[in-house]
């Protein structure tokens, strides 16, 4: 069974943890994001430590430093995805092009998690769906 450790950190610890992990040759497995029961954003940085995962988790922050300068595309893609799908900003990440949502989608952040699909469709196409 794979060991999973959750370590709560503050946003000021995100970059130092990533720098230490990279220096130690640790793989960034993924960056996950979700909203907790109180509607607060939770971002977890999953690092593969041997056979297990250490999850460094930040709660309640909507602006975080990017670690893409440290982990390149392994961090940039999940950071861009979270910015597109949630109301999260990773400072320094290029958002000039979207990853998944069509470029014709109306402007804004966090639209998928907080807006009903019918409303998204209506805004994107300028009409109400029946």
N, CA, C and O atoms as CSV, one atom per row, in Angstrom:
chain,resi,resn,atom,element,x,y,z
A,1,UNK,N,N,0.841,-1.180,0.000
A,1,UNK,CA,C,0.000,0.000,0.000
A,1,UNK,C,C,0.886,1.243,0.000
A,1,UNK,O,O,1.870,1.325,0.735
A,2,UNK,N,N,0.516,2.204,-0.838
A,2,UNK,CA,C,1.283,3.432,-0.964
A,2,UNK,C,C,1.012,4.353,0.232
A,2,UNK,O,O,-0.139,4.574,0.607
A,3,UNK,N,N,2.077,4.883,0.820
A,3,UNK,CA,C,1.943,5.798,1.950
A,3,UNK,C,C,1.599,7.197,1.434
A,3,UNK,O,O,2.159,7.653,0.437
A,4,UNK,N,N,0.667,7.878,2.125
A,4,UNK,CA,C,0.239,9.221,1.750
A,4,UNK,C,C,0.321,10.109,2.985
A,4,UNK,O,O,-0.342,9.853,3.990
A,5,UNK,N,N,1.142,11.157,2.902
A,5,UNK,CA,C,1.303,12.092,4.016
A,5,UNK,C,C,0.805,13.464,3.582
A,5,UNK,O,O,1.204,13.974,2.535
A,6,UNK,N,N,-0.059,14.053,4.380
A,6,UNK,CA,C,-0.564,15.399,4.094
A,6,UNK,C,C,0.101,16.368,5.066
A,6,UNK,O,O,0.013,16.211,6.284
A,7,UNK,N,N,0.767,17.374,4.500
A,7,UNK,CA,C,1.471,18.370,5.288
A,7,UNK,C,C,0.874,19.739,4.953
A,7,UNK,O,O,0.944,20.181,3.807
A,8,UNK,N,N,0.295,20.401,5.939
A,8,UNK,CA,C,-0.295,21.717,5.726
A,8,UNK,C,C,0.819,22.764,5.716
A,8,UNK,O,O,1.672,22.785,6.604
A,9,UNK,N,N,0.801,23.638,4.694
A,9,UNK,CA,C,1.785,24.714,4.601
A,9,UNK,C,C,1.072,26.018,4.263
A,9,UNK,O,O,-0.087,26.020,3.848
A,10,UNK,N,N,1.780,27.117,4.445
A,10,UNK,CA,C,1.286,28.422,4.026
A,10,UNK,C,C,1.807,28.749,2.647
A,10,UNK,O,O,2.732,28.100,2.160
A,11,UNK,N,N,1.224,29.748,2.012
A,11,UNK,CA,C,1.621,30.087,0.645
A,11,UNK,C,C,3.079,30.512,0.544
A,11,UNK,O,O,3.700,30.346,-0.506
A,12,UNK,N,N,3.634,31.059,1.626
A,12,UNK,CA,C,5.036,31.470,1.617
A,12,UNK,C,C,6.000,30.284,1.645
A,12,UNK,O,O,7.202,30.460,1.447
A,13,UNK,N,N,5.487,29.092,1.885
A,13,UNK,CA,C,6.327,27.893,1.921
A,13,UNK,C,C,6.311,27.114,0.602
A,13,UNK,O,O,7.099,26.184,0.430
A,14,UNK,N,N,5.438,27.477,-0.319
A,14,UNK,CA,C,5.288,26.726,-1.575
A,14,UNK,C,C,6.605,26.669,-2.349
A,14,UNK,O,O,7.057,25.584,-2.715
A,15,UNK,N,N,7.213,27.802,-2.598
A,15,UNK,CA,C,8.448,27.845,-3.389
A,15,UNK,C,C,9.609,27.190,-2.652
A,15,UNK,O,O,10.299,26.369,-3.257
A,16,UNK,N,N,9.869,27.502,-1.376
A,16,UNK,CA,C,10.974,26.817,-0.692
A,16,UNK,C,C,10.827,25.288,-0.665
A,16,UNK,O,O,11.818,24.573,-0.815
A,17,UNK,N,N,9.608,24.785,-0.476
A,17,UNK,CA,C,9.401,23.334,-0.495
A,17,UNK,C,C,9.736,22.784,-1.879
A,17,UNK,O,O,10.429,21.773,-1.994
A,18,UNK,N,N,9.243,23.449,-2.938
A,18,UNK,CA,C,9.516,22.993,-4.311
A,18,UNK,C,C,11.014,23.023,-4.611
A,18,UNK,O,O,11.541,22.101,-5.232
A,19,UNK,N,N,11.697,24.076,-4.173
A,19,UNK,CA,C,13.144,24.172,-4.399
A,19,UNK,C,C,13.889,23.039,-3.699
A,19,UNK,O,O,14.802,22.445,-4.272
A,20,UNK,N,N,13.501,22.743,-2.467
A,20,UNK,CA,C,14.145,21.652,-1.725
A,20,UNK,C,C,13.878,20.312,-2.397
A,20,UNK,O,O,14.789,19.500,-2.554
A,21,UNK,N,N,12.626,20.081,-2.793
A,21,UNK,CA,C,12.278,18.816,-3.441
A,21,UNK,C,C,13.065,18.645,-4.737
A,21,UNK,O,O,13.605,17.571,-5.001
A,22,UNK,N,N,13.128,19.692,-5.536
A,22,UNK,CA,C,13.844,19.611,-6.815
A,22,UNK,C,C,15.332,19.348,-6.578
A,22,UNK,O,O,15.942,18.530,-7.266
A,23,UNK,N,N,15.906,20.046,-5.601
A,23,UNK,CA,C,17.328,19.852,-5.279
A,23,UNK,C,C,17.608,18.427,-4.811
A,23,UNK,O,O,18.694,17.892,-5.035
A,24,UNK,N,N,16.611,17.814,-4.156
A,24,UNK,CA,C,16.750,16.440,-3.672
A,24,UNK,C,C,16.380,15.404,-4.731
A,24,UNK,O,O,16.412,14.204,-4.458
A,25,UNK,N,N,16.027,15.858,-5.948
A,25,UNK,CA,C,15.681,14.942,-7.030
A,25,UNK,C,C,14.304,14.315,-6.901
A,25,UNK,O,O,14.048,13.258,-7.477
A,26,UNK,N,N,13.404,14.960,-6.142
A,26,UNK,CA,C,12.049,14.435,-5.925
A,26,UNK,C,C,11.149,14.835,-7.085
A,26,UNK,O,O,11.201,15.970,-7.559
A,27,UNK,N,N,10.326,13.898,-7.539
A,27,UNK,CA,C,9.401,14.118,-8.653
A,27,UNK,C,C,8.138,14.818,-8.165
A,27,UNK,O,O,7.551,14.433,-7.153
A,28,UNK,N,N,7.725,15.862,-8.905
A,28,UNK,CA,C,6.417,16.475,-8.683
A,28,UNK,C,C,5.406,15.613,-9.431
A,28,UNK,O,O,5.379,15.609,-10.661
A,29,UNK,N,N,4.578,14.888,-8.691
A,29,UNK,CA,C,3.616,13.978,-9.323
A,29,UNK,C,C,2.428,14.733,-9.904
A,29,UNK,O,O,1.984,14.427,-11.011
A,30,UNK,N,N,1.899,15.732,-9.162
A,30,UNK,CA,C,0.739,16.485,-9.638
A,30,UNK,C,C,0.462,17.633,-8.691
A,30,UNK,O,O,0.906,17.640,-7.543
A,31,UNK,N,N,-0.282,18.603,-9.194
A,31,UNK,CA,C,-0.843,19.674,-8.377
A,31,UNK,C,C,-2.352,19.553,-8.519
A,31,UNK,O,O,-2.884,19.615,-9.627
A,32,UNK,N,N,-3.043,19.380,-7.389
A,32,UNK,CA,C,-4.492,19.216,-7.396
A,32,UNK,C,C,-5.157,20.424,-6.751
A,32,UNK,O,O,-4.559,21.098,-5.912
A,33,UNK,N,N,-6.386,20.690,-7.143
A,33,UNK,CA,C,-7.147,21.755,-6.514
A,33,UNK,C,C,-8.607,21.380,-6.397
A,33,UNK,O,O,-9.153,20.688,-7.255
A,34,UNK,N,N,-9.234,21.840,-5.330
A,34,UNK,CA,C,-10.667,21.632,-5.126
A,34,UNK,C,C,-11.158,22.650,-4.112
A,34,UNK,O,O,-10.358,23.349,-3.489
A,35,UNK,N,N,-12.460,22.733,-3.948
A,35,UNK,CA,C,-13.066,23.588,-2.939
A,35,UNK,C,C,-13.497,22.717,-1.774
A,35,UNK,O,O,-14.128,21.679,-1.974
A,36,UNK,N,N,-13.158,23.137,-0.542
A,36,UNK,CA,C,-13.579,22.366,0.626
A,36,UNK,C,C,-15.047,22.665,0.948
A,36,UNK,O,O,-15.700,23.421,0.230
A,37,UNK,N,N,-15.558,22.076,2.018
A,37,UNK,CA,C,-16.973,22.231,2.383
A,37,UNK,C,C,-17.355,23.684,2.627
A,37,UNK,O,O,-18.512,24.056,2.430
A,38,UNK,N,N,-16.415,24.502,3.048
A,38,UNK,CA,C,-16.669,25.920,3.311
A,38,UNK,C,C,-16.505,26.776,2.047
A,38,UNK,O,O,-16.674,27.994,2.097
A,39,UNK,N,N,-16.180,26.144,0.927
A,39,UNK,CA,C,-16.000,26.869,-0.325
A,39,UNK,C,C,-14.615,27.483,-0.486
A,39,UNK,O,O,-14.391,28.274,-1.402
A,40,UNK,N,N,-13.687,27.126,0.393
A,40,UNK,CA,C,-12.322,27.642,0.327
A,40,UNK,C,C,-11.489,26.799,-0.646
A,40,UNK,O,O,-11.612,25.574,-0.667
A,41,UNK,N,N,-10.648,27.449,-1.447
A,41,UNK,CA,C,-9.791,26.668,-2.344
A,41,UNK,C,C,-8.721,25.900,-1.561
A,41,UNK,O,O,-8.152,26.402,-0.591
A,42,UNK,N,N,-8.472,24.689,-2.005
A,42,UNK,CA,C,-7.426,23.839,-1.434
A,42,UNK,C,C,-6.538,23.410,-2.594
A,42,UNK,O,O,-7.010,22.813,-3.562
A,43,UNK,N,N,-5.256,23.716,-2.491
A,43,UNK,CA,C,-4.289,23.323,-3.514
A,43,UNK,C,C,-3.267,22.406,-2.861
A,43,UNK,O,O,-2.675,22.746,-1.837
A,44,UNK,N,N,-3.068,21.232,-3.470
A,44,UNK,CA,C,-2.092,20.287,-2.924
A,44,UNK,C,C,-1.029,19.967,-3.964
A,44,UNK,O,O,-1.326,19.661,-5.118
A,45,UNK,N,N,0.189,20.048,-3.526
A,45,UNK,CA,C,1.363,19.743,-4.340
A,45,UNK,C,C,1.810,18.346,-3.953
A,45,UNK,O,O,2.277,18.117,-2.837
A,46,UNK,N,N,1.664,17.412,-4.885
A,46,UNK,CA,C,1.932,16.000,-4.612
A,46,UNK,C,C,3.341,15.632,-5.088
A,46,UNK,O,O,3.631,15.671,-6.284
A,47,UNK,N,N,4.199,15.279,-4.151
A,47,UNK,CA,C,5.569,14.880,-4.456
A,47,UNK,C,C,5.733,13.394,-4.172
A,47,UNK,O,O,5.296,12.894,-3.136
A,48,UNK,N,N,6.376,12.689,-5.116
A,48,UNK,CA,C,6.605,11.254,-4.938
A,48,UNK,C,C,7.871,11.046,-4.134
A,48,UNK,O,O,8.973,11.359,-4.585
A,49,UNK,N,N,7.695,10.511,-2.933
A,49,UNK,CA,C,8.807,10.234,-2.032
A,49,UNK,C,C,8.933,8.715,-1.926
A,49,UNK,O,O,8.171,8.069,-1.207
A,50,UNK,N,N,9.886,8.162,-2.638
A,50,UNK,CA,C,10.035,6.705,-2.652
A,50,UNK,C,C,8.771,6.074,-3.212
A,50,UNK,O,O,8.365,6.371,-4.336
A,51,UNK,N,N,8.150,5.199,-2.423
A,51,UNK,CA,C,6.907,4.527,-2.835
A,51,UNK,C,C,5.658,5.322,-2.436
A,51,UNK,O,O,4.540,4.933,-2.774
A,52,UNK,N,N,5.848,6.430,-1.720
A,52,UNK,CA,C,4.707,7.184,-1.206
A,52,UNK,C,C,4.571,8.564,-1.819
A,52,UNK,O,O,5.338,8.961,-2.696
A,53,UNK,N,N,3.575,9.278,-1.331
A,53,UNK,CA,C,3.285,10.651,-1.772
A,53,UNK,C,C,3.243,11.557,-0.548
A,53,UNK,O,O,2.576,11.256,0.442
A,54,UNK,N,N,3.963,12.670,-0.630
A,54,UNK,CA,C,3.841,13.727,0.361
A,54,UNK,C,C,3.053,14.855,-0.291
A,54,UNK,O,O,3.466,15.399,-1.315
A,55,UNK,N,N,1.924,15.201,0.302
A,55,UNK,CA,C,1.041,16.236,-0.227
A,55,UNK,C,C,1.190,17.493,0.615
A,55,UNK,O,O,0.730,17.546,1.756
A,56,UNK,N,N,1.835,18.504,0.045
A,56,UNK,CA,C,1.976,19.796,0.720
A,56,UNK,C,C,0.760,20.628,0.312
A,56,UNK,O,O,0.601,20.982,-0.857
A,57,UNK,N,N,-0.096,20.935,1.291
A,57,UNK,CA,C,-1.421,21.484,1.017
A,57,UNK,C,C,-1.578,22.894,1.566
A,57,UNK,O,O,-1.249,23.176,2.718
A,58,UNK,N,N,-2.091,23.771,0.707
A,58,UNK,CA,C,-2.381,25.163,1.061
A,58,UNK,C,C,-3.897,25.350,0.982
A,58,UNK,O,O,-4.521,24.985,-0.014
A,59,UNK,N,N,-4.479,25.917,2.031
A,59,UNK,CA,C,-5.932,26.118,2.081
A,59,UNK,C,C,-6.263,27.601,2.217
A,59,UNK,O,O,-5.597,28.338,2.944
A,60,UNK,N,N,-7.314,28.025,1.499
A,60,UNK,CA,C,-7.861,29.364,1.660
A,60,UNK,C,C,-7.135,30.469,0.926
A,60,UNK,O,O,-7.393,31.644,1.189
A,61,UNK,N,N,-6.242,30.140,0.020
A,61,UNK,CA,C,-5.503,31.162,-0.736
A,61,UNK,C,C,-5.960,31.157,-2.191
A,61,UNK,O,O,-6.073,30.096,-2.805
A,62,UNK,N,N,-6.220,32.328,-2.737
A,62,UNK,CA,C,-6.618,32.418,-4.144
A,62,UNK,C,C,-5.478,32.896,-5.034
A,62,UNK,O,O,-5.598,32.869,-6.259
A,63,UNK,N,N,-4.376,33.333,-4.435
A,63,UNK,CA,C,-3.180,33.733,-5.183
A,63,UNK,C,C,-1.994,32.991,-4.583
A,63,UNK,O,O,-1.725,33.086,-3.386
A,64,UNK,N,N,-1.289,32.247,-5.439
A,64,UNK,CA,C,-0.136,31.462,-5.008
A,64,UNK,C,C,1.032,31.710,-5.949
A,64,UNK,O,O,0.821,32.053,-7.112
A,65,UNK,N,N,2.259,31.543,-5.468
A,65,UNK,CA,C,3.404,31.663,-6.370
A,65,UNK,C,C,3.485,30.437,-7.277
A,65,UNK,O,O,3.190,29.317,-6.860
A,66,UNK,N,N,3.881,30.666,-8.498
A,66,UNK,CA,C,4.078,29.550,-9.426
A,66,UNK,C,C,5.376,28.823,-9.088
A,66,UNK,O,O,6.347,29.431,-8.637
A,67,UNK,N,N,5.373,27.520,-9.312
A,67,UNK,CA,C,6.616,26.750,-9.183
A,67,UNK,C,C,7.066,26.236,-10.552
A,67,UNK,O,O,7.889,25.324,-10.634
A,68,UNK,N,N,6.524,26.824,-11.630
A,68,UNK,CA,C,6.879,26.369,-12.976
A,68,UNK,C,C,8.336,26.689,-13.320
A,68,UNK,O,O,8.922,26.010,-14.164
A,69,UNK,N,N,8.932,27.696,-12.695
A,69,UNK,CA,C,10.357,27.965,-12.923
A,69,UNK,C,C,11.222,26.869,-12.301
A,69,UNK,O,O,12.380,26.692,-12.678
A,70,UNK,N,N,10.656,26.143,-11.355
A,70,UNK,CA,C,11.391,25.077,-10.658
A,70,UNK,C,C,11.122,23.723,-11.312
A,70,UNK,O,O,12.047,22.939,-11.524
A,71,UNK,N,N,9.855,23.450,-11.632
A,71,UNK,CA,C,9.465,22.141,-12.180
A,71,UNK,C,C,8.986,22.189,-13.627
A,71,UNK,O,O,8.427,21.211,-14.122
A,72,UNK,N,N,9.195,23.310,-14.311
A,72,UNK,CA,C,8.898,23.450,-15.738
A,72,UNK,C,C,7.451,23.034,-16.053
A,72,UNK,O,O,6.530,23.425,-15.337
A,73,UNK,N,N,7.252,22.260,-17.099
A,73,UNK,CA,C,5.900,21.883,-17.561
A,73,UNK,C,C,5.153,20.999,-16.565
A,73,UNK,O,O,3.922,20.984,-16.556
A,74,UNK,N,N,5.882,20.268,-15.732
A,74,UNK,CA,C,5.227,19.424,-14.721
A,74,UNK,C,C,4.403,20.280,-13.772
A,74,UNK,O,O,3.415,19.803,-13.214
A,75,UNK,N,N,4.790,21.533,-13.581
A,75,UNK,CA,C,4.024,22.453,-12.733
A,75,UNK,C,C,3.175,23.401,-13.570
A,75,UNK,O,O,2.047,23.721,-13.194
A,76,UNK,N,N,3.707,23.850,-14.697
A,76,UNK,CA,C,2.994,24.851,-15.497
A,76,UNK,C,C,1.625,24.367,-15.962
A,76,UNK,O,O,0.650,25.112,-15.862
A,77,UNK,N,N,1.526,23.144,-16.466
A,77,UNK,CA,C,0.240,22.654,-16.980
A,77,UNK,C,C,-0.821,22.550,-15.886
A,77,UNK,O,O,-1.925,23.061,-16.075
A,78,UNK,N,N,-0.534,21.910,-14.748
A,78,UNK,CA,C,-1.577,21.880,-13.718
A,78,UNK,C,C,-1.893,23.263,-13.154
A,78,UNK,O,O,-3.039,23.523,-12.785
A,79,UNK,N,N,-0.904,24.154,-13.078
A,79,UNK,CA,C,-1.188,25.510,-12.611
A,79,UNK,C,C,-2.122,26.219,-13.588
A,79,UNK,O,O,-3.088,26.857,-13.167
A,80,UNK,N,N,-1.846,26.114,-14.875
A,80,UNK,CA,C,-2.714,26.755,-15.884
A,80,UNK,C,C,-4.117,26.146,-15.855
A,80,UNK,O,O,-5.113,26.859,-15.977
A,81,UNK,N,N,-4.185,24.843,-15.694
A,81,UNK,CA,C,-5.490,24.175,-15.630
A,81,UNK,C,C,-6.301,24.675,-14.434
A,81,UNK,O,O,-7.488,24.975,-14.564
A,82,UNK,N,N,-5.661,24.762,-13.279
A,82,UNK,CA,C,-6.358,25.237,-12.079
A,82,UNK,C,C,-6.780,26.693,-12.221
A,82,UNK,O,O,-7.847,27.074,-11.740
A,83,UNK,N,N,-5.962,27.509,-12.872
A,83,UNK,CA,C,-6.333,28.909,-13.095
A,83,UNK,C,C,-7.548,29.006,-14.003
A,83,UNK,O,O,-8.390,29.887,-13.830
A,84,UNK,N,N,-7.640,28.103,-14.971
A,84,UNK,CA,C,-8.745,28.129,-15.920
A,84,UNK,C,C,-10.044,27.625,-15.297
A,84,UNK,O,O,-11.124,28.132,-15.600
A,85,UNK,N,N,-9.935,26.646,-14.444
A,85,UNK,CA,C,-11.131,25.999,-13.917
A,85,UNK,C,C,-11.563,26.485,-12.538
A,85,UNK,O,O,-12.711,26.286,-12.141
A,86,UNK,N,N,-10.659,27.116,-11.812
A,86,UNK,CA,C,-10.980,27.592,-10.463
A,86,UNK,C,C,-10.618,29.069,-10.360
A,86,UNK,O,O,-9.980,29.620,-11.257
A,87,UNK,N,N,-11.015,29.694,-9.293
A,87,UNK,CA,C,-10.664,31.090,-9.053
A,87,UNK,C,C,-9.340,31.143,-8.303
A,87,UNK,O,O,-9.268,31.618,-7.169
A,88,UNK,N,N,-8.280,30.640,-8.967
A,88,UNK,CA,C,-6.929,30.588,-8.413
A,88,UNK,C,C,-5.997,31.296,-9.379
A,88,UNK,O,O,-6.130,31.144,-10.594
A,89,UNK,N,N,-5.059,32.064,-8.857
A,89,UNK,CA,C,-4.035,32.708,-9.678
A,89,UNK,C,C,-2.676,32.229,-9.207
A,89,UNK,O,O,-2.356,32.285,-8.020
A,90,UNK,N,N,-1.884,31.758,-10.153
A,90,UNK,CA,C,-0.492,31.410,-9.876
A,90,UNK,C,C,0.347,32.528,-10.482
A,90,UNK,O,O,0.401,32.681,-11.702
A,91,UNK,N,N,0.993,33.298,-9.638
A,91,UNK,CA,C,1.738,34.472,-10.088
A,91,UNK,C,C,2.848,34.086,-11.048
A,91,UNK,O,O,3.663,33.209,-10.762
A,92,UNK,N,N,2.866,34.762,-12.198
A,92,UNK,CA,C,3.907,34.545,-13.186
A,92,UNK,C,C,3.574,33.544,-14.272
A,92,UNK,O,O,4.394,33.311,-15.161
A,93,UNK,N,N,2.385,32.940,-14.226
A,93,UNK,CA,C,2.009,31.950,-15.243
A,93,UNK,C,C,1.329,32.661,-16.416
A,93,UNK,O,O,0.441,33.491,-16.220
A,94,UNK,N,N,1.755,32.328,-17.626
A,94,UNK,CA,C,1.181,32.912,-18.838
A,94,UNK,C,C,-0.212,32.340,-19.072
A,94,UNK,O,O,-0.377,31.131,-19.236
A,95,UNK,N,N,-1.202,33.211,-19.088
A,95,UNK,CA,C,-2.591,32.778,-19.322
A,95,UNK,C,C,-3.138,33.359,-20.614
A,95,UNK,O,O,-4.352,33.495,-20.765
A,96,UNK,N,N,-2.255,33.706,-21.555
A,96,UNK,CA,C,-2.711,34.335,-22.796
A,96,UNK,C,C,-3.495,33.369,-23.688
A,96,UNK,O,O,-4.274,33.802,-24.536
A,97,UNK,N,N,-3.291,32.067,-23.498
A,97,UNK,CA,C,-4.056,31.064,-24.250
A,97,UNK,C,C,-4.624,30.065,-23.272
A,97,UNK,O,O,-4.010,29.750,-22.252
A,98,UNK,N,N,-5.812,29.566,-23.597
A,98,UNK,CA,C,-6.469,28.594,-22.732
A,98,UNK,C,C,-6.009,27.183,-23.067
A,98,UNK,O,O,-5.599,26.890,-24.190
A,99,UNK,N,N,-6.090,26.321,-22.066
A,99,UNK,CA,C,-5.741,24.916,-22.266
A,99,UNK,C,C,-6.931,24.110,-22.759
A,99,UNK,O,O,-6.816,23.344,-23.716
A,100,UNK,N,N,-8.092,24.284,-22.095
A,100,UNK,CA,C,-9.237,23.418,-22.350
A,100,UNK,C,C,-10.479,24.157,-22.831
A,100,UNK,O,O,-11.141,23.715,-23.770
A,101,UNK,N,N,-10.793,25.260,-22.203
A,101,UNK,CA,C,-11.995,25.991,-22.579
A,101,UNK,C,C,-11.764,26.685,-23.919
A,101,UNK,O,O,-10.646,27.122,-24.192
A,102,UNK,N,N,-12.784,26.795,-24.753
A,102,UNK,CA,C,-12.597,27.453,-26.050
A,102,UNK,C,C,-12.251,28.927,-25.870
A,102,UNK,O,O,-12.690,29.569,-24.915
A,103,UNK,N,N,-11.458,29.455,-26.803
A,103,UNK,CA,C,-11.073,30.862,-26.739
A,103,UNK,C,C,-12.280,31.791,-26.850
A,103,UNK,O,O,-12.200,32.956,-26.462
A,104,UNK,N,N,-13.398,31.285,-27.376
A,104,UNK,CA,C,-14.600,32.106,-27.516
A,104,UNK,C,C,-15.388,32.203,-26.214
A,104,UNK,O,O,-16.354,32.961,-26.133
A,105,UNK,N,N,-14.984,31.442,-25.191
A,105,UNK,CA,C,-15.663,31.495,-23.898
A,105,UNK,C,C,-15.468,32.882,-23.309
A,105,UNK,O,O,-14.414,33.493,-23.487
A,106,UNK,N,N,-16.477,33.377,-22.610
A,106,UNK,CA,C,-16.382,34.705,-22.015
A,106,UNK,C,C,-15.235,34.780,-21.025
A,106,UNK,O,O,-14.775,33.755,-20.523
A,107,UNK,N,N,-14.768,35.997,-20.739
A,107,UNK,CA,C,-13.616,36.204,-19.870
A,107,UNK,C,C,-13.964,35.990,-18.405
A,107,UNK,O,O,-15.115,36.149,-18.000
A,108,UNK,N,N,-12.965,35.631,-17.619
A,108,UNK,CA,C,-13.146,35.443,-16.186
A,108,UNK,C,C,-12.426,34.198,-15.719
A,108,UNK,O,O,-11.877,33.443,-16.521
A,109,UNK,N,N,-12.435,33.989,-14.391
A,109,UNK,CA,C,-11.780,32.821,-13.818
A,109,UNK,C,C,-12.762,32.082,-12.931
A,109,UNK,O,O,-13.722,32.666,-12.428
A,110,UNK,N,N,-12.522,30.820,-12.745
A,110,UNK,CA,C,-13.339,30.030,-11.840
A,110,UNK,C,C,-14.732,29.738,-12.355
A,110,UNK,O,O,-15.619,29.399,-11.573
A,111,UNK,N,N,-14.943,29.863,-13.659
A,111,UNK,CA,C,-16.282,29.771,-14.221
A,111,UNK,C,C,-16.885,28.375,-14.144
A,111,UNK,O,O,-18.088,28.234,-13.924
A,112,UNK,N,N,-16.088,27.370,-14.316
A,112,UNK,CA,C,-16.607,26.014,-14.369
A,112,UNK,C,C,-17.122,25.561,-13.008
A,112,UNK,O,O,-18.173,24.925,-12.926
A,113,UNK,N,N,-16.401,25.879,-11.946
A,113,UNK,CA,C,-16.797,25.394,-10.632
A,113,UNK,C,C,-17.934,26.186,-10.003
A,113,UNK,O,O,-18.615,25.675,-9.114
A,114,UNK,N,N,-18.154,27.415,-10.441
A,114,UNK,CA,C,-19.132,28.253,-9.759
A,114,UNK,C,C,-20.317,28.646,-10.619
A,114,UNK,O,O,-21.245,29.286,-10.123
A,115,UNK,N,N,-20.315,28.283,-11.890
A,115,UNK,CA,C,-21.371,28.695,-12.799
A,115,UNK,C,C,-22.070,27.473,-13.391
A,115,UNK,O,O,-21.402,26.579,-13.910
A,116,UNK,N,N,-23.410,27.418,-13.324
A,116,UNK,CA,C,-24.124,26.297,-13.947
A,116,UNK,C,C,-23.872,26.240,-15.452
A,116,UNK,O,O,-23.711,27.277,-16.095
A,117,UNK,N,N,-23.836,25.041,-16.008
A,117,UNK,CA,C,-23.537,24.856,-17.424
A,117,UNK,C,C,-24.490,25.643,-18.325
A,117,UNK,O,O,-24.056,26.211,-19.327
A,118,UNK,N,N,-25.772,25.685,-17.989
A,118,UNK,CA,C,-26.733,26.422,-18.807
A,118,UNK,C,C,-26.355,27.900,-18.887
A,118,UNK,O,O,-26.477,28.522,-19.942
A,119,UNK,N,N,-25.902,28.449,-17.781
A,119,UNK,CA,C,-25.493,29.856,-17.758
A,119,UNK,C,C,-24.213,30.060,-18.561
A,119,UNK,O,O,-24.081,31.067,-19.257
A,120,UNK,N,N,-23.268,29.123,-18.478
A,120,UNK,CA,C,-22.047,29.210,-19.275
A,120,UNK,C,C,-22.377,29.211,-20.758
A,120,UNK,O,O,-21.852,30.025,-21.517
A,121,UNK,N,N,-23.245,28.300,-21.166
A,121,UNK,CA,C,-23.638,28.185,-22.558
A,121,UNK,C,C,-24.312,29.465,-23.024
A,121,UNK,O,O,-24.026,29.968,-24.111
A,122,UNK,N,N,-25.204,29.986,-22.200
A,122,UNK,CA,C,-25.918,31.215,-22.535
A,122,UNK,C,C,-24.941,32.368,-22.752
A,122,UNK,O,O,-25.060,33.105,-23.731
A,123,UNK,N,N,-23.986,32.527,-21.855
A,123,UNK,CA,C,-23.021,33.616,-21.968
A,123,UNK,C,C,-22.097,33.420,-23.153
A,123,UNK,O,O,-21.752,34.387,-23.832
A,124,UNK,N,N,-21.693,32.193,-23.412
A,124,UNK,CA,C,-20.762,31.910,-24.492
A,124,UNK,C,C,-21.403,32.108,-25.856
A,124,UNK,O,O,-20.741,32.548,-26.796
A,125,UNK,N,N,-22.686,31.788,-25.971
A,125,UNK,CA,C,-23.372,31.854,-27.255
A,125,UNK,C,C,-24.339,33.017,-27.371
A,125,UNK,O,O,-24.945,33.219,-28.423
A,126,UNK,N,N,-24.486,33.771,-26.317
A,126,UNK,CA,C,-25.352,34.931,-26.346
A,126,UNK,C,C,-26.832,34.634,-26.367
A,126,UNK,O,O,-27.633,35.492,-26.736
A,127,UNK,N,N,-27.206,33.429,-25.976
A,127,UNK,CA,C,-28.630,33.083,-25.951
A,127,UNK,C,C,-28.888,32.080,-24.847
A,127,UNK,O,O,-27.972,31.407,-24.375
A,128,UNK,N,N,-30.112,31.987,-24.449
A,128,UNK,CA,C,-30.497,31.075,-23.400
A,128,UNK,C,C,-30.871,29.719,-23.998
A,128,UNK,O,O,-31.637,29.641,-24.959
A,129,UNK,N,N,-30.314,28.641,-23.408
A,129,UNK,CA,C,-30.672,27.286,-23.872
A,129,UNK,C,C,-31.969,26.849,-23.254
A,129,UNK,O,O,-32.245,27.150,-22.093
A,130,UNK,N,N,-32.753,26.155,-24.004
A,130,UNK,CA,C,-34.043,25.639,-23.526
A,130,UNK,C,C,-33.854,24.271,-22.929
A,130,UNK,O,O,-34.819,23.661,-22.468
